């Protein structure tokens, strides 16, 4: 039976592996700090049942590619049994090996599970005009069948639902976050039962171009009537976690790392199908494939960029007494020394030039004193005029040339 499951997973201890490298302490709390209620029995685990219409909002010409799927029967929001020690949906569980195979024509999505993993930040992070104290990660499991005898293959995807980034707004955070969760479930319902003809890159492109805009219009009209509409960037984020899982499933189906499939015979369309060169450009994409632009032997080691948040304590004078006493660093210099940091990404306000310049200089002085090599400035998606950034960089070049020289990119 096809269907969609949405699971709310409280995270504690060392659960939720693979979400992030630096998460020293996770608690069973949502972004507002409210504890999740542990289920007491089997009945208590079933938090919600609802019906999702699988093909609502599909554009008419989508039928040219795929038959309409049947309606999805039920979507369930589940919570794990207390004390089980098991994190449902952990993509690091052992998988059976898949033999090497040639390209396949399509996968049919049979089942999708969406898990919501609430993660509480160790310290607040200023993002745009809002301060983040936690985030919900969406984790998707897609179960699909291949044409070769109906083998069942599973793929996984995961992304933080970065509400402040994809939907900056004065509307309540919880309302926007719930809208992202709801729209992700609608996309999952629409995908279930679909034969995803061709490579996931080709299917995903058709979906984003021909179906997603109509689904978003329908969602904003019906589900958000009288409220602020969800922007396209937020809808793209919702689709991305399923797109990741489908790519993973395809790689499992053909028995290759997915990055080795961005070429014929797996892809039937070249880049000219997806990209249009700028007018007057000599660039041409005919006969070129993504594989042509990927390193044959990618680096096994990368520079780690440490994010210096806009409300992070840089020096002892910034301490408020509310900092966590968990054995991990708080001050920037301590982070640099403990982790051997050489690259710092500095979060700025983007609407207060004096504060931004002072912040860059303060971080820069600590960086120089502790052997940091590179800096970058993140203006927090709030700058409306490039001149704002140029003025700060010009002043930095004149008054603090060493820090200017350390600025690798903006």
Protein Blocks (a to p, Z undefined) as FASTA:
>chain_A
ZZddddddddehjehihkamblfbccdddfkopacdddfblmlmmmbdcdddfkgoiafk
lmmmpccddddfbdcdddddehklpaghiakbccdddddddddfbdcdfbdcdddddddd
fbdcdehjbccfbdcddddddddddfeooiacdddddddddfklmmgcfbdfklmmmmmm
mmmmmmmmmmgopacehjfklmmmmmmmmmmmmmmmmmmmmmmgoiacddfklmmmmmmm
mmmmmmmmmmmmnopafklmnccfkbmcdfklmpccdehiabdfehiafklmpcfbacfb
dcddddddfkbcfblmlpgolaccehpafbfklmmmmnopabdcdddehlamklmmmmmm
mmmmmmmmnopabdcddehhpafbfklmmmmmmmmmmmmmmlmmmmmbZZ
